[in-house]
Amino acid sequence: MKANCRVSAMIYPQVELAKLNLNQATLSQLKQSKCLPVKVAQQLLEYRNLHQGFSSWEQVRQIKGVGGKRFDKLQETFFIE
């Protein structure tokens, strides 16, 4: 059964959460971000560790499974520094 990713937004529509640094996010934070699948979250961490972090969003786009709406959701939730 798939979890409804919009539940928290429906309960607390006025709450705007601060963005997290993608270069410091934990696996747990990645998994919780707008329903990012575990496999993609792990791939983000592997890429980040291999390349000493992300310096641009284009690097994030290179990861299999990150594109389109998922890419947009990542940009809404995280920043790169």
Order of alpha helices (4+ residues) and beta strands (2+ residues): alpha-beta-alpha-alpha-alpha-alpha-beta
